[in-house]
Amino acid sequence: MDIEGFAKRGLRHQDPDIESKLTTLILEVKSNMLKSQAEALAKAVLEEAKATLNPRGEIFQLEDSGVTMGDFGVGSRGTGDFYTHTKIADVIGRTAAVVDSSQLDDSGVVKAEGQYVVVTVDGMHSRLSDYPFLAGFHVTRAALRDIYVMGSQPVALLSDVHLADDGDVAKLFDHIAGIAAVSELVNVPLITGSTLRIGGDMVIGDRLTGCVGAVGVADKITPRKDAAPGDVIMMTEGAGGGTVCAAALYHGWHEVVDETLNVKFLEASSALLKEKDMEIHAMTDVTNGGIRGDAKEISHTAGVKLVFDESCMHKLVNLRVLEMLEALKIDYLGVSIDALLIIAPENQSRSISRAINSAGTAVDVIGRVEKGSGAELHIGDTVSDFTPRFRESAYTPVKKVIGQDAKRDFDEMRALVDQAAAKAVAKKRYFVDKIRGH
């Protein structure tokens, strides 16, 4: 519970009862606190909130866009989220990197001492806060996946974990144990990190969040932009990660979580990297937003059209996971299934299959790359559009209530988001020039 945010909302609305309401909320969470202590804390929170409600100085100026994260589906791996990432790249601007945010890859790449250095960071699944080990395990796999799909060998992991004020320290250790388990399984050391409370004293409760970063090195890379017409698209088997865990947990299919506890993706990727003469143009992992989201981003980045055969994809999803998704009417094409997607010349497909099979993982050709743009899905003799929805497949009861469609006009929101990004660019430019003394 963000008591600072609650206090500032009350002050903005000139709520005469804000202090007593804040005291009640504090006592509801901190049941062992005396009422006098809660009253003192509420007064202090309001004092700080008042002091920072309208701070003086141009650095503090921020004009709201009028579009919230929820409105635009940011983080929900759909149309709004993908568009936001293009605007983030605009705010960052041109860089000297080999691969940066503008290319929509999950890792960035720079060159140093003649070698490619690949860096990525992944946030833990927000719905796994009550299951710290699972959260740590799956976010670590996600970070390592992003390193591997760039054709890079991971060499180090780092973590950043934030636990709210009332969170038991055991949650912290459990989370780190989940990260360390993957670290040991694939022999990539966890070497550094940060441990903080969410919001310091201003957030009460026991919510956990954080991220894991990874660093890799490579002699050659496989960015999405290198996908080319004539290539085949291959996919490994997938049993899901954090998203499938959340679906299983919050729908009561708890036994399905065990299916996600593996490092098959990482072992398959490692086996591929050992084949030095193999030609692979691009790789990615099928994560949030599912294959629908990946297809859109690859098409946009590489300027190609992707064509998929649904029957080939269907059989590569773990049977227990697929049974659950179908029973719950969750579109498996729109959620993370933790599969490796490989785009390569057709004459390389047998060598790729042989390498991945040697790691005990199934793989098959699921489509092809053509000239053009966008993506299409072939289901038997039917061809359907394969664009992502506004949000990823609704995989928990709450997400089903929220739905997968935009609640506001998308074009109207997009124009407001464009304006907000442009203002951020202008502010960046202003302060860079000011600090440089121009």
C-alpha positions as CSV (number, residue, x, y, z in Angstrom):
1,M,0.0,0.0,0.0
2,D,1.5,3.3,-1.1
3,I,0.7,5.6,1.8
4,E,2.5,8.6,0.2
5,G,0.3,8.3,-2.9
6,F,-2.8,8.0,-0.7
7,A,-1.8,11.1,1.2
8,K,-1.1,13.2,-1.9
9,R,-4.4,12.2,-3.5
10,G,-6.2,13.2,-0.3
11,L,-4.4,16.6,-0.2
12,R,-5.1,17.3,-3.8
13,H,-8.8,16.6,-3.2
14,Q,-8.7,18.7,0.0
15,D,-10.1,15.7,2.0
16,P,-10.7,17.0,5.5
17,D,-10.5,13.4,6.9
18,I,-7.3,12.4,5.2
19,E,-5.3,12.2,8.4
20,S,-7.8,9.9,10.2
21,K,-8.2,7.8,7.0
22,L,-4.5,7.4,6.7
23,T,-4.2,6.4,10.4
24,T,-6.9,3.7,9.9
25,L,-5.1,2.3,6.8
26,I,-1.8,2.1,8.6
27,L,-3.3,0.3,11.5
28,E,-5.0,-2.2,9.1
29,V,-1.7,-3.2,7.7
30,K,0.5,-2.7,10.8
31,S,-1.7,-4.4,13.3
32,N,1.0,-4.5,16.0
33,M,1.4,-0.7,15.9
34,L,-0.1,1.4,18.7
35,K,-2.7,3.9,17.6
36,S,-0.6,6.8,18.8
37,Q,2.3,5.5,16.7
38,A,0.1,5.3,13.6
39,E,-1.2,8.8,14.2
40,A,2.3,10.1,14.5
41,L,3.3,8.3,11.3
42,A,0.2,9.6,9.4
43,K,1.2,13.2,10.5
44,A,4.8,12.7,9.3
45,V,3.6,11.3,5.9
46,L,1.3,14.2,5.4
47,E,4.1,16.7,6.3
48,E,6.3,15.1,3.7
49,A,3.5,14.9,1.1
50,K,2.7,18.6,1.6
51,A,6.3,19.6,1.2
52,T,6.6,17.7,-2.1
53,L,3.1,18.2,-3.6
54,N,4.2,21.2,-5.7
55,P,8.0,21.4,-5.6
56,R,9.6,24.5,-7.0
57,G,12.1,24.3,-9.9
58,E,12.0,23.4,-13.5
59,I,13.5,19.9,-13.0
60,F,10.3,18.9,-11.2
61,Q,7.9,20.0,-14.0
62,L,5.9,17.1,-15.5
63,E,2.8,17.5,-17.4
64,D,0.6,14.4,-17.3
65,S,-0.3,12.9,-20.7
66,G,-3.8,11.9,-19.5
67,V,-3.1,8.3,-20.4
68,T,-2.3,5.8,-17.6
69,M,-0.3,2.6,-17.9
70,G,-3.4,0.6,-17.5
71,D,-5.3,2.7,-20.2
72,F,-2.6,2.1,-22.7
73,G,-1.8,-1.5,-21.8
74,V,1.8,-0.8,-20.9
75,G,3.4,-4.0,-19.6
76,S,0.5,-6.1,-20.9
77,R,2.4,-7.2,-24.1
78,G,0.0,-6.0,-26.7
79,T,-0.5,-3.2,-29.1
80,G,-0.1,-0.3,-26.6
81,D,2.9,-1.9,-24.9
82,F,4.7,-2.5,-28.2
83,Y,4.0,1.1,-29.3
84,T,5.3,2.5,-26.0
85,H,8.6,0.7,-26.5
86,T,9.0,2.5,-29.8
87,K,8.5,5.8,-28.0
88,I,11.0,4.8,-25.3
89,A,13.5,4.3,-28.0
90,D,12.6,7.8,-29.3
91,V,13.3,9.3,-25.9
92,I,16.6,7.6,-25.6
93,G,17.6,8.7,-29.1
94,R,20.4,7.5,-31.4
95,T,23.2,5.6,-29.7
96,A,26.5,4.2,-30.7
97,A,25.3,0.7,-29.8
98,V,25.3,-2.2,-32.3
99,V,21.8,-3.1,-31.1
100,D,19.8,-0.7,-29.0
101,S,16.2,-0.1,-28.0
102,S,15.1,1.1,-31.4
103,Q,15.5,-2.5,-32.7
104,L,13.0,-3.9,-30.2
105,D,15.3,-6.7,-29.2
106,D,15.3,-7.8,-25.6
107,S,19.0,-7.3,-25.3
108,G,21.3,-4.5,-26.2
109,V,24.7,-5.0,-27.7
110,V,27.9,-2.9,-27.8
111,K,31.4,-3.8,-29.1
112,A,34.4,-3.7,-26.9
113,E,37.9,-5.0,-27.6
114,G,36.7,-6.7,-30.8
115,Q,34.0,-8.7,-29.0
116,Y,30.2,-8.2,-28.7
117,V,29.0,-7.5,-25.2
118,V,25.4,-8.3,-24.7
119,V,23.4,-6.9,-21.8
120,T,19.8,-7.4,-20.7
121,V,17.5,-7.0,-17.7
122,D,14.1,-8.6,-17.0
123,G,11.6,-7.7,-14.3
124,M,10.1,-10.5,-12.2
125,H,6.5,-11.5,-12.9
126,S,4.4,-9.2,-10.8
127,R,1.9,-11.9,-9.8
128,L,4.6,-14.1,-8.3
129,S,5.2,-11.7,-5.4
130,D,3.9,-14.3,-2.9
131,Y,6.1,-17.0,-4.3
132,P,9.6,-15.6,-4.1
133,F,11.5,-18.7,-5.2
134,L,9.4,-19.1,-8.4
135,A,9.7,-15.4,-9.1
136,G,13.5,-15.6,-8.8
137,F,13.8,-18.8,-10.8
138,H,11.7,-17.6,-13.7
139,V,13.1,-14.1,-14.0
140,T,16.6,-15.5,-14.1
141,R,15.6,-17.9,-16.9
142,A,14.1,-14.9,-18.7
143,A,17.2,-12.8,-18.5
144,L,19.4,-15.7,-19.6
145,R,17.1,-16.4,-22.6
146,D,17.5,-12.9,-23.8
147,I,21.3,-13.3,-23.7
148,Y,21.2,-16.6,-25.5
149,V,18.9,-15.5,-28.3
150,M,21.4,-12.8,-29.3
151,G,23.8,-15.6,-30.0
152,S,25.8,-14.8,-26.9
153,Q,27.3,-16.9,-24.1
154,P,26.1,-15.6,-20.7
155,V,29.0,-14.9,-18.3
156,A,27.3,-13.1,-15.3
157,L,24.1,-12.4,-13.5
158,L,23.0,-9.5,-11.3
159,S,19.9,-8.9,-9.2
160,D,17.9,-6.1,-7.9
161,V,15.2,-7.0,-5.3
162,H,12.7,-4.7,-3.5
163,L,10.6,-5.9,-0.6
164,A,8.1,-3.7,1.1
165,D,8.4,-2.6,4.7
166,D,6.4,-5.5,6.2
167,G,7.8,-8.2,4.1
168,D,9.5,-11.0,6.0
169,V,13.2,-11.3,5.4
170,A,12.6,-15.0,4.5
171,K,11.0,-13.8,1.3
172,L,14.2,-12.1,0.4
173,F,16.3,-15.2,0.8
174,D,13.8,-17.4,-0.9
175,H,13.9,-15.1,-4.0
176,I,17.7,-15.1,-4.1
177,A,17.6,-18.9,-3.8
178,G,15.4,-19.1,-6.9
179,I,17.9,-17.0,-8.8
180,A,20.9,-19.0,-7.5
181,A,19.2,-22.3,-8.4
182,V,19.2,-21.3,-12.1
183,S,22.7,-19.9,-11.7
184,E,24.0,-23.2,-10.5
185,L,22.0,-25.3,-13.1
186,V,23.6,-23.4,-16.0
187,N,26.9,-22.4,-14.3
188,V,26.5,-18.7,-14.8
189,P,27.5,-16.9,-11.6
190,L,25.3,-14.3,-9.7
191,I,28.0,-11.7,-8.9
192,T,26.3,-8.6,-7.6
193,G,23.0,-6.9,-6.9
194,S,21.0,-4.5,-4.8
195,T,18.5,-5.1,-2.0
196,L,16.0,-2.3,-1.0
197,R,12.6,-1.7,0.4
198,I,9.9,-0.7,-2.0
199,G,9.3,3.0,-1.4
200,G,11.2,3.0,1.9
201,D,8.9,3.9,4.8
202,M,6.2,5.1,2.4
203,V,5.0,1.7,1.1
204,I,3.6,-0.7,3.7
205,G,2.6,-4.3,3.1
206,D,4.7,-7.2,1.9
207,R,4.8,-6.8,-1.9
208,L,8.0,-8.1,-3.6
209,T,9.4,-6.9,-6.9
210,G,12.7,-6.7,-8.6
211,C,14.7,-7.7,-11.7
212,V,17.6,-9.8,-12.8
213,G,20.2,-8.7,-15.3
214,A,22.6,-10.7,-17.4
215,V,25.7,-10.1,-19.4
216,G,27.1,-12.1,-22.2
217,V,29.8,-12.1,-24.8
218,A,29.7,-13.2,-28.5
219,D,31.8,-13.3,-31.6
220,K,28.7,-12.9,-33.8
221,I,25.1,-11.9,-32.9
222,T,21.6,-12.9,-34.1
223,P,19.4,-9.8,-33.8
224,R,15.8,-9.7,-35.0
225,K,16.6,-7.3,-37.8
226,D,18.6,-10.0,-39.6
227,A,15.6,-12.1,-40.4
228,A,15.5,-12.4,-44.3
229,P,13.0,-13.6,-46.9
230,G,13.5,-17.3,-47.7
231,D,14.4,-18.1,-44.1
232,V,12.5,-20.8,-42.2
233,I,11.1,-20.2,-38.7
234,M,11.8,-22.9,-36.1
235,M,10.5,-23.3,-32.6
236,T,11.5,-25.5,-29.7
237,E,9.1,-27.1,-27.2
238,G,7.8,-24.9,-24.5
239,A,6.2,-25.3,-21.1
240,G,6.0,-21.7,-20.0
241,G,7.5,-19.7,-17.2
242,G,6.2,-16.9,-15.0
243,T,3.0,-16.4,-17.0
244,V,2.1,-20.1,-17.0
245,C,2.8,-20.2,-13.3
246,A,0.5,-17.3,-12.7
247,A,-2.2,-18.9,-14.8
248,A,-1.9,-22.2,-12.9
249,L,-1.7,-20.6,-9.5
250,Y,-4.6,-18.2,-9.8
251,H,-6.9,-20.8,-11.5
252,G,-6.1,-23.6,-9.1
253,W,-4.1,-25.8,-11.5
254,H,-1.2,-25.8,-9.0
255,E,0.4,-29.0,-10.2
256,V,1.1,-27.5,-13.7
257,V,3.7,-25.2,-12.1
258,D,6.1,-28.2,-11.9
259,E,6.1,-28.4,-15.7
260,T,7.8,-25.0,-15.8
261,L,10.7,-25.9,-13.5
262,N,13.3,-26.8,-16.1
263,V,16.2,-25.2,-18.0
264,K,15.5,-26.8,-21.4
265,F,15.5,-23.5,-23.3
266,L,18.9,-22.6,-21.9
267,E,20.4,-26.0,-22.6
268,A,19.1,-26.0,-26.1
269,S,20.5,-22.5,-26.7
270,S,23.9,-23.6,-25.3
271,A,24.0,-26.6,-27.6
272,L,23.3,-24.3,-30.6
273,L,26.2,-21.9,-29.6
274,K,28.6,-24.8,-29.6
275,E,28.0,-25.3,-33.4
276,K,30.3,-22.5,-34.5
277,D,29.8,-23.0,-38.3
278,M,26.0,-22.9,-38.1
279,E,24.3,-20.0,-39.9
280,I,21.4,-18.5,-37.9
281,H,20.0,-15.1,-38.8
282,A,17.9,-14.2,-35.8
283,M,16.6,-15.7,-32.6
284,T,14.1,-14.7,-30.0
285,D,12.2,-16.2,-27.1
286,V,8.4,-16.7,-27.1
287,T,7.6,-14.6,-24.0
288,N,4.8,-12.3,-22.9
289,G,2.6,-11.4,-25.8
290,G,3.3,-14.8,-27.2
291,I,4.2,-15.6,-30.7
292,R,1.7,-12.9,-31.8
293,G,3.8,-10.3,-30.2
294,D,7.1,-11.6,-31.4
295,A,5.9,-11.8,-35.0
296,K,4.8,-8.2,-34.9
297,E,8.2,-7.0,-33.5
298,I,10.3,-9.1,-35.9
299,S,8.2,-7.9,-38.9
300,H,8.5,-4.3,-37.8
301,T,12.3,-4.5,-37.1
302,A,13.4,-6.6,-40.1
303,G,10.8,-5.3,-42.6
304,V,9.6,-8.8,-43.6
305,K,6.4,-10.9,-43.5
306,L,6.2,-13.9,-41.2
307,V,3.9,-16.9,-42.1
308,F,3.1,-19.5,-39.5
309,D,1.6,-23.0,-39.5
310,E,-0.6,-23.4,-36.4
311,S,-0.6,-27.2,-36.5
312,C,3.2,-27.3,-36.1
313,M,3.2,-24.8,-33.2
314,H,0.4,-26.6,-31.3
315,K,2.3,-29.8,-30.9
316,L,5.3,-28.1,-29.4
317,V,3.5,-26.9,-26.3
318,N,3.8,-29.0,-23.2
319,L,0.7,-31.3,-23.0
320,R,-0.2,-30.5,-19.4
321,V,0.3,-26.8,-20.0
322,L,-1.8,-26.9,-23.2
323,E,-4.5,-28.8,-21.5
324,M,-4.8,-26.1,-18.9
325,L,-4.7,-23.2,-21.4
326,E,-7.4,-24.8,-23.5
327,A,-9.6,-25.6,-20.5
328,L,-9.3,-22.0,-19.3
329,K,-9.8,-20.6,-22.9
330,I,-6.4,-18.9,-22.8
331,D,-5.0,-18.4,-26.3
332,Y,-1.6,-20.2,-26.2
333,L,-0.4,-18.0,-29.1
334,G,-0.8,-14.9,-27.0
335,V,1.1,-15.8,-23.9
336,S,4.7,-16.8,-23.0
337,I,5.4,-20.5,-23.6
338,D,9.1,-20.2,-23.0
339,A,10.1,-21.5,-26.4
340,L,13.1,-20.6,-28.5
341,L,12.3,-19.1,-31.9
342,I,15.0,-19.5,-34.6
343,I,15.1,-17.8,-38.0
344,A,17.7,-19.3,-40.4
345,P,18.3,-20.3,-44.0
346,E,16.3,-23.4,-44.9
347,N,19.5,-25.4,-45.6
348,Q,20.5,-25.0,-41.9
349,S,17.3,-26.5,-40.4
350,R,18.6,-30.1,-40.1
351,S,21.8,-29.0,-38.4
352,I,19.8,-26.8,-36.0
353,S,17.4,-29.7,-35.2
354,R,20.3,-32.0,-34.6
355,A,22.0,-29.7,-32.2
356,I,18.8,-28.9,-30.2
357,N,17.7,-32.6,-30.1
358,S,21.1,-33.4,-28.6
359,A,20.1,-31.4,-25.6
360,G,17.0,-33.4,-25.2
361,T,14.6,-30.8,-26.6
362,A,12.1,-31.1,-29.4
363,V,12.1,-28.6,-32.3
364,D,10.3,-28.2,-35.6
365,V,9.9,-25.8,-38.5
366,I,6.7,-23.8,-37.9
367,G,6.8,-21.2,-40.7
368,R,8.7,-19.1,-43.1
369,V,9.8,-15.5,-43.8
370,E,8.7,-13.8,-46.9
371,K,8.9,-10.3,-48.5
372,G,6.3,-7.9,-47.3
373,S,5.1,-6.9,-43.8
374,G,3.0,-8.2,-41.0
375,A,2.3,-11.8,-40.1
376,E,-0.3,-14.4,-40.9
377,L,-1.4,-17.6,-39.4
378,H,-2.4,-20.7,-41.4
379,I,-4.9,-23.0,-39.7
380,G,-5.5,-25.8,-42.2
381,D,-6.7,-24.1,-45.4
382,T,-7.7,-20.9,-43.5
383,V,-5.4,-17.9,-43.4
384,S,-6.0,-15.5,-40.5
385,D,-4.5,-12.3,-39.3
386,F,-1.8,-12.8,-36.7
387,T,-1.5,-9.4,-35.1
388,P,-1.3,-9.1,-31.4
389,R,-4.4,-7.9,-29.4
390,F,-4.4,-4.8,-27.3
391,R,-3.3,-6.9,-24.3
392,E,-1.8,-10.4,-24.1
393,S,-4.2,-13.3,-23.6
394,A,-6.0,-12.9,-20.3
395,Y,-4.5,-15.6,-18.2
396,T,-5.8,-14.9,-14.7
397,P,-9.3,-14.2,-13.4
398,V,-8.5,-10.5,-12.8
399,K,-7.1,-10.2,-16.3
400,K,-10.3,-11.7,-17.7
401,V,-12.3,-9.1,-16.0
402,I,-10.1,-6.3,-17.3
403,G,-10.3,-7.8,-20.8
404,Q,-8.0,-7.7,-23.8
405,D,-9.5,-4.7,-25.6
406,A,-8.8,-1.0,-25.1
407,K,-11.3,0.9,-23.0
408,R,-10.5,4.2,-24.8
409,D,-9.9,5.2,-28.4
410,F,-6.4,4.0,-29.2
411,D,-5.6,6.7,-31.8
412,E,-6.6,9.4,-29.3
413,M,-4.4,7.8,-26.6
414,R,-1.5,7.3,-29.1
415,A,-1.5,11.0,-29.9
416,L,-1.3,11.9,-26.2
417,V,1.5,9.4,-25.7
418,D,3.4,10.9,-28.7
419,Q,3.1,14.4,-27.1
420,A,4.4,13.1,-23.7
421,A,7.4,11.4,-25.4
422,A,8.2,14.6,-27.4
423,K,8.1,16.6,-24.2
424,A,10.4,14.1,-22.5
425,V,12.9,14.4,-25.4
426,A,12.8,18.2,-25.2
427,K,13.4,18.1,-21.4
428,K,16.3,15.8,-21.8
429,R,17.8,18.0,-24.5
430,Y,17.3,21.1,-22.3
431,F,19.1,19.7,-19.3
432,V,21.9,18.1,-21.3
433,D,22.6,21.5,-22.8
434,K,22.2,23.2,-19.5
435,I,24.6,20.9,-17.7
436,R,27.1,21.2,-20.5
437,G,27.0,24.9,-20.1
438,H,25.5,25.8,-23.5
